[in-house]
Amino acid sequence: MTTPQFEDRTQRVEVAGLQVAQPLHDFVTNELLPEIGIGADEFWEKAAAYFAELTPKNKALLARRDELQRQLDDYYRANPGQPDPAEHEKFLREIGYLVDQPREAKIRTENVDSEFAEVAGPQLVVPITNARFAINAANARFGSLYDALYGTDVISEEGGAEPGKGYNPVRGDKVIAWARDFLDKAVPLDGASHKDVEKYSVAGGTFTATVNGEERGLAQPEVYVGYQGSEDAPEGIVLRHNGLHIIIQIDAGHPVGKTDKAHVKDVVLEAAVSSIMDFEDSAAAVDGADKAAAYATWFGLNKGDISETVSKGDKTFERKQSDDLTYTAVDGGEQRLHGRAMMLCRNVGHLMTTPAILVDGEEVPEGLLDGLITVAAAIPGLREDNPHRNSRTGSMYIVKPKQHGPEEVAFTNEIFDRVEEILGLPKHTVKVGVMDEERRTTVNLDACIVEAADRLVFINTGFLDRTGDEIHTSMYAGPFVRKADLQTAPWKQAYENNNVDAGIEHGLPGRAQIGKGMWAETEHMAAMIDKKLGQPKEGANTAWVPSPTGATLHATHYHQVDVKAVQEELRANGRRDSLADILTVPVAEGDNWSEEEKREEVDNNCQSILGYVIRWVEQGVGCSKVPDIHNVDLMEDRATLRISSQLLANWLVHGVVSEEQVLESLERMAKVVDKQNAGDVNYLDMAKDYGQSIGFQAAKALIFEGTKSPAGYTEPILHAKRREFKQVHGL
């Protein structure tokens, strides 16, 4: 694969044999290390030894990936079409792609916060490169159900219920009715409805609701856990159901509360129980300056003193992290609720290197750098005297993506062993989330879990990267089915089932999360309410959402479904046999698409690629709402890009379409994307000069060099093109 090379003009500091980019050196030496009490000389010496020891191992694992892929390519070229199941499995075992699975072993993770071990609820994912988004995600632990309903399509506009510029009481009434119906289902009254309540009261540790002059209790009295305000005039009724809190807020003077017969002004839900601060697929950090800024944001979140100036209209204010919530418990004592989403940090995988640090002119593995600096930056989040501390159990949570099989998970464990030694942390302080998004991990998931048995805090499925890897792994088996059909192919449901079953069998319930993927249609919350309910029903105790609003709405699903009971039922039913389906390659039965179907598929993928890539390369935006070919906003990141580019590369390999057809579509779709971005003053049109548009050239390379890119990853080309753009434009 050919990527352009550019002169690195970064100012560097020589320290302990490392050439460290000035912004990174200054952040670590002047801000991070003094805060955590480690001397600079000691740190950089140990860092140099760390890179020297682990870089060769990192390279060896990547070489093993390449070796296996060459063997797979040769096999599928010699055996085109759907492989014979028995022969296919035999071959994968012979080359060491598929290994024996230790089915009996249980994970041993200790000191896990309840947000991962016990509570089922939504999980946010946000780019660490956007500090405002990161603060919003941290603060999304509690969300207004009224606001989430009022501002989305969950509430229809029929009957004069349009949102409008000001408050629409018709729409407001629909919101209140929906919320009361939710309360009736989640925390029902004994013989009455929340919609008929005239007054909520607390006295002597008990809760009552007055309905038609009669006092009613809750159908499940244990759901009531306390109140806010005073006993004779409560401001909040605090309930807990399925481990999640619901606060019925009361305020007779509030514009909404004064029109409500029970003076309820809002229903607040515990929403984003956890949040991933992402250095990987949703971030665009390609050099030392980018990495230093991202690390500084993560550091600020853990110190708890980060703030961002936000402007709305003619008003500006500082957005900071939320404080903990308190309430008076049933026994009269004060109870404290963690006020922020429990934060995880997603590092990058093992593939990429970074110019943030050079050793003898060679870039160090970016995953090694992330492991060292993100753990160091998380130390303030453990301190008991930090009012915004992250963990109450002394643990850190690092998500490690894009790992190929148990050898690479074992290497991740070794990385954090070394990081803990360098930073003087107790062994296994760092907990790890293993993302099941590469086929070699899926088919060896049991072995991967066991390799992280002392650190594992979550596994998950449903990720689009897994589909991209499915294509690249079996690139030469034949033309793949269309992108939409990949999501209903036999391997997909088997992959989902296997992840949940493996997690349950290896003892994750009560210690770790079993998660599911993202809802990408950010403006279609009504559809999310309808469809995402299926994830907790399938035994997942967390799933990804694209916004705080989405978290609040998705939280309602965890009141509808008792995930612990679902997992127990799945445990009782036993492990589903899914390997044969997982290994079913989703190749089509020949080239049986019409020319119009091919054109539609190529256009959809080219438009999606261009819409995302142009912002990544030329604006440094790693995750955003990107309109599709029908102008429907979708939350896009590198995973969706990997699928689209790999599918087109596959169709080119097998002659389903020609390079000329793809290039013609790219140029035509560039005009569509230019039009969709017409209101962005920072946007540079591609169609004015395709040859000079760095973003357009990146999109071309992703497709036409898709078979050469390691595992079909988009990062090598994106990083190179982003650096090119920054150099050309003096950024």
MOURKA-V901127 format. One record per residue. RES is the residue in one small letter. SS is DSSP state (helix for helix, strand for strand, loop for the rest). Layout:
RES/SS
RES/SS
This chain:
m/loop
t/loop
t/loop
p/loop
q/loop
f/loop
e/loop
d/loop
r/loop
t/loop
q/loop
r/strand
v/strand
e/strand
v/strand
a/loop
g/loop
l/strand
q/strand
v/strand
a/strand
q/helix
p/helix
l/helix
h/helix
d/helix
f/helix
v/helix
t/helix
n/helix
e/helix
l/helix
l/helix
p/helix
e/helix
i/helix
g/loop
i/loop
g/loop
a/helix
d/helix
e/helix
f/helix
w/helix
e/helix
k/helix
a/helix
a/helix
a/helix
y/helix
f/helix
a/helix
e/helix
l/helix
t/helix
p/helix
k/helix
n/helix
k/helix
a/helix
l/helix
l/helix
a/helix
r/helix
r/helix
d/helix
e/helix
l/helix
q/helix
r/helix
q/helix
l/helix
d/helix
d/helix
y/helix
y/helix
r/helix
a/helix
n/loop
p/loop
g/loop
q/loop
p/loop
d/loop
p/helix
a/helix
e/helix
h/helix
e/helix
k/helix
f/helix
l/helix
r/helix
e/helix
i/loop
g/loop
y/loop
l/loop
v/loop
d/loop
q/loop
p/loop
r/loop
e/loop
a/loop
k/loop
i/loop
r/loop
t/loop
e/loop
n/loop
v/loop
d/loop
s/helix
e/helix
f/helix
a/helix
e/loop
v/loop
a/loop
g/loop
p/strand
q/strand
l/strand
v/strand
v/strand
p/strand
i/loop
t/loop
n/loop
a/helix
r/helix
f/helix
a/helix
i/helix
n/helix
a/helix
a/helix
n/loop
a/loop
r/loop
f/strand
g/strand
s/strand
l/helix
y/helix
d/helix
a/helix
l/helix
y/helix
g/loop
t/loop
d/loop
v/loop
i/loop
s/loop
e/loop
e/loop
g/loop
g/loop
a/loop
e/loop
p/loop
g/loop
k/loop
g/loop
y/loop
n/loop
p/helix
v/helix
r/helix
g/helix
d/helix
k/helix
v/helix
i/helix
a/helix
w/helix
a/helix
r/helix
d/helix
f/helix
l/helix
d/helix
k/helix
a/helix
v/loop
p/loop
l/strand
d/loop
g/loop
a/loop
s/loop
h/helix
k/helix
d/helix
v/strand
e/strand
k/strand
y/strand
s/strand
v/strand
a/strand
g/loop
g/loop
t/strand
f/strand
t/strand
a/strand
t/strand
v/strand
n/loop
g/loop
e/strand
e/strand
r/strand
g/loop
l/strand
a/loop
q/loop
p/helix
e/helix
v/helix
y/strand
v/strand
g/strand
y/strand
q/strand
g/strand
s/loop
e/loop
d/loop
a/loop
p/strand
e/strand
g/strand
i/strand
v/strand
l/strand
r/strand
h/strand
n/loop
g/loop
l/strand
h/strand
i/strand
i/strand
i/strand
q/strand
i/strand
d/loop
a/loop
g/loop
h/loop
p/loop
v/loop
g/helix
k/helix
t/helix
d/loop
k/loop
a/loop
h/loop
v/strand
k/strand
d/strand
v/strand
v/strand
l/strand
e/strand
a/loop
a/strand
v/strand
s/strand
s/strand
i/strand
m/strand
d/strand
f/loop
e/loop
d/loop
s/loop
a/loop
a/loop
a/loop
v/loop
d/loop
g/helix
a/helix
d/helix
k/helix
a/helix
a/helix
a/helix
y/helix
a/helix
t/helix
w/helix
f/helix
g/helix
l/helix
n/helix
k/helix
g/loop
d/loop
i/loop
s/strand
e/strand
t/strand
v/strand
s/strand
k/strand
g/loop
d/loop
k/strand
t/strand
f/strand
e/strand
r/strand
k/strand
q/loop
s/loop
d/loop
d/loop
l/strand
t/strand
y/strand
t/strand
a/strand
v/loop
d/loop
g/loop
g/loop
e/strand
q/strand
r/strand
l/strand
h/loop
g/loop
r/loop
a/loop
m/strand
m/strand
l/strand
c/strand
r/strand
n/strand
v/loop
g/loop
h/loop
l/loop
m/loop
t/strand
t/strand
p/strand
a/strand
i/strand
l/strand
v/strand
d/loop
g/loop
e/strand
e/strand
v/strand
p/strand
e/helix
g/helix
l/helix
l/helix
d/helix
g/helix
l/helix
i/helix
t/helix
v/helix
a/helix
a/helix
a/helix
i/helix
p/helix
g/helix
l/helix
r/loop
e/loop
d/loop
n/loop
p/loop
h/loop
r/loop
n/loop
s/loop
r/loop
t/loop
g/loop
s/loop
m/strand
y/strand
i/strand
v/strand
k/strand
p/loop
k/loop
q/loop
h/loop
g/loop
p/helix
e/helix
e/helix
v/helix
a/helix
f/helix
t/helix
n/helix
e/helix
i/helix
f/helix
d/helix
r/helix
v/helix
e/helix
e/helix
i/helix
l/helix
g/loop
l/loop
p/loop
k/loop
h/loop
t/loop
v/strand
k/strand
v/strand
g/strand
v/strand
m/strand
d/loop
e/loop
e/loop
r/helix
r/helix
t/helix
t/helix
v/loop
n/loop
l/helix
d/helix
a/helix
c/helix
i/helix
v/helix
e/helix
a/loop
a/loop
d/loop
r/loop
l/strand
v/strand
f/strand
i/strand
n/strand
t/loop
g/loop
f/loop
l/helix
d/helix
r/helix
t/helix
g/helix
d/helix
e/helix
i/helix
h/helix
t/helix
s/loop
m/helix
y/helix
a/helix
g/loop
p/loop
f/strand
v/loop
r/loop
k/helix
a/helix
d/helix
l/helix
q/loop
t/loop
a/loop
p/helix
w/helix
k/helix
q/helix
a/helix
y/helix
e/helix
n/helix
n/helix
n/helix
v/helix
d/helix
a/helix
g/helix
i/helix
e/helix
h/loop
g/loop
l/loop
p/loop
g/loop
r/loop
a/loop
q/strand
i/strand
g/strand
k/strand
g/loop
m/loop
w/loop
a/loop
e/loop
t/loop
e/loop
h/loop
m/helix
a/helix
a/helix
m/helix
i/helix
d/helix
k/helix
k/loop
l/helix
g/helix
q/helix
p/helix
k/helix
e/loop
g/loop
a/loop
n/loop
t/strand
a/strand
w/strand
v/strand
p/loop
s/loop
p/helix
t/helix
g/helix
a/helix
t/helix
l/helix
h/helix
a/helix
t/helix
h/helix
y/helix
h/helix
q/helix
v/loop
d/loop
v/helix
k/helix
a/helix
v/helix
q/helix
e/helix
e/helix
l/helix
r/helix
a/helix
n/helix
g/loop
r/loop
r/loop
d/loop
s/loop
l/helix
a/helix
d/helix
i/helix
l/loop
t/loop
v/loop
p/loop
v/strand
a/loop
e/loop
g/loop
d/loop
n/loop
w/loop
s/loop
e/helix
e/helix
e/helix
k/helix
r/helix
e/helix
e/helix
v/helix
d/helix
n/helix
n/helix
c/helix
q/helix
s/helix
i/helix
l/helix
g/helix
y/helix
v/helix
i/helix
r/helix
w/helix
v/helix
e/helix
q/helix
g/loop
v/loop
g/loop
c/loop
s/strand
k/strand
v/strand
p/strand
d/loop
i/loop
h/loop
n/loop
v/loop
d/strand
l/strand
m/strand
e/strand
d/loop
r/helix
a/helix
t/helix
l/helix
r/helix
i/helix
s/helix
s/helix
q/helix
l/helix
l/helix
a/helix
n/helix
w/helix
l/helix
v/helix
h/loop
g/loop
v/loop
v/loop
s/loop
e/helix
e/helix
q/helix
v/helix
l/helix
e/helix
s/helix
l/helix
e/helix
r/helix
m/helix
a/helix
k/helix
v/helix
v/helix
d/helix
k/helix
q/helix
n/loop
a/loop
g/loop
d/loop
v/loop
n/loop
y/loop
l/loop
d/loop
m/loop
a/loop
k/loop
d/loop
y/loop
g/loop
q/loop
s/loop
i/helix
g/helix
f/helix
q/helix
a/helix
a/helix
k/helix
a/helix
l/helix
i/helix
f/helix
e/loop
g/loop
t/loop
k/loop
s/loop
p/helix
a/helix
g/helix
y/loop
t/loop
e/helix
p/helix
i/helix
l/helix
h/helix
a/helix
k/helix
r/helix
r/helix
e/helix
f/helix
k/helix
q/helix
v/helix
h/loop
g/loop
l/loop
